[in-house]
Amino acid sequence: MPARRKRADALRNEQTLLAAAAAVFVTSGVDAPIREIAARAGVGVGTIYRHFPTRADLVVAVYRHQVEACAEAGPKLLADAESPLAALRQWVDLFVDFLVTKHGLANALQSDGSGFDALHAYFLDRLVPVCAQLLDAAVDAGEIGPGTRAYELMRGIGNLCVGRDDDPRYDPRRLVELLIRGLRRPRSS
């Protein structure tokens, strides 16, 4: 028997829950109280547990939701932004939000290393090509110099985001902005 498809309203409700959970995870971490997520989504706690029976289920769903949001945002930003570099900057902001949420993922999954590895492969498969498309467009527009590889840029941004949890004086966005500024092609005199 084929799996039942969710109704459109059930899918919308799930997307609302995931967006609310992502926002709460960014500000409060993946260990934030479920009631905080429920309040942000405008639903009861039971509704969240109906959709996501465990915290790990919720965290993995948010992770996948954010990967998809980042993947889908790249082409849209490229089409709508004033320049490819502006699109890249906006995409990097989304990516940083995602990374902030992702830091608690390993703890939420506890000992399920294979599950984490599969999610990481999914993340790379979906996001490296999007970042590459944005970088290529900025190079083609003459806004940044050639030679930066998407994986390296994403890894560098990820490394800059690592210390955020431990030190409230550390703002990874400021350093990520410096990194992006460093990609710019020098203007000739």
N, C-alpha and C positions, 0 to 999 in steps of 0.2 A: 504494500500500500504506500503510495507516495506521501511525503511529508506535507502536512497542511500548510498552505500559505497564510501568512498573517493578513488580516484585514488592513485596509489603508489607514483607518483611525488607530489601530493598534500599533502599526509601524510609526505613525506620527508621534504617538505617546512615547514609544520607546526612544525615538530620536530626541524628544524633549527631555526625557530622563538622562540620556547620554550627554546631551549638551549641558544640562545642569550639573551632572556629576563631574564633567570635565572642568567646568568653571570652578567648582568647589575644590577639586583636586589641585588646580593651579594655585589657588590662594591658601588652602588649608592642608594639602597633602592627601595621599590616598588613604590615610587612616582617619580622615574626617568622619564625624558621626553621620550615619545614614539619615538621621532626622534633618541634618543641615541640607543634605542633597534633596530630600523630599520637600522641604520648605521652599527651596529655590525652584524646584520643578512645579510646585503647587499641587502636590499629591500627598497621599498618606504613605507612611513607611511601608505598610503592607503591599502597596502597589509596586514599590521598588523590589521587594522580595519576591513578588509574583513573577516579575520579569527576570530578576537576577537573584537566584536563591542564596548565593554566597558572595562575599566581598570580592573574592578572586574572579567570579563570573562578571561582576560589575566592572572591575578594573580592566580585565581583558577586553570587554565590550567597549569601554571608553577608549582604550588603546587603539583598537581597530577603527572605531568611529573617528578618532583624531587622525589616524593615518589616512583614511579615506578623505577626510576634510582637507588635509594638506595636499593630497594627490590631486583632488578635484580643483583646488584653489589655484594651483600653478598656471594652467592654461587660461583660466578666467582672469587672473591678475595680469597675465601677459597681454590679453586682449583689451583690458580696461584701463590699465595704468598709463601714466603719461610717458613712461619710457620702460625699456626692459630692466634697467637698473632699479627703478622705482618698484617694479613688479617683484624683482628679486628681494629687495629690502622688506616688502610687505610679506612675502612668503617666508622669509627668515623669521619675522616676528611670530608668525603662526607656528613655525617649526620650534622656536624657543618655548612657546607655550606648551607644545606637545612634549618637549624634552623635560620640562619641569614636572609634568604629570608622570612621565615614564620612569623617573627616578625611583619611585616607590613600587614599581611593578614587580621587581624581583622578590621583594619582601612579601608582597601580597600573594604571589604564587608559591611562596615558601620553597619547598624542595623540588618543584616540578621544573627541573632544568631543561628537559626536552620541550616542554610547552613554551618556555621563555625563548629557547633557540628557534623554534618554529615562528614565533611572533617576530623575532628579530629578522629572520629571513624575509618574512612578509613585508616588514618595514623597509628593508633595503630594496626589495623588488618593486615596491610601489613608489618610493620617494627618490631614490637615486636618479631614475630617468627624468623625473619632474625637475629636480634641481639642475640636472644637465641641460635640459631644455631652456631653463631660465638663464643659465650661464652662457650658453651658446648664443642666445638672442642678445644678451648684453655685449658679448664679444663682437657679434655681427654689427651691432649698432655703434661700435667704437667706444663704448662706455667703460669697458674694463679690458685689461690685457688678456691675451690668450694664455692657456697653460694651466689654469686652475681646474682640477678635476672635482666633480660633484661629490664623490665619496670623501675626498680629503676635506673639502669645505664643511660638509655635514659632520664629519668626525671632529674637526677643529671646533665647530660651534658646540658640539656635544661636550667636548672636554672643557670648554669655557663655562658651561652650565653646571658642571659637577659640584662646585663648591658652594652653590647657593644655599643649600639646606643647612650647612654648618655655621654660616657666618652672615648675620643680617647686614653687616657692613659691605658685603660683596654684592655687586650688581652685575650679573653676567651680560645684561643687555648693553651696558656701556662698552664692554670689551668686544662684544659681538659687532657692535656698530663700528668700532675701530678696525676690526677685521674686515668688514665689508668695505669700509673706506679705503683700506689698503689694496683692494682689488682694482680700484679705479685706475684707468689709464692716465698717465701724466699728460697734462695739457702742454702742447708745444708752444714756444714763445714766438 
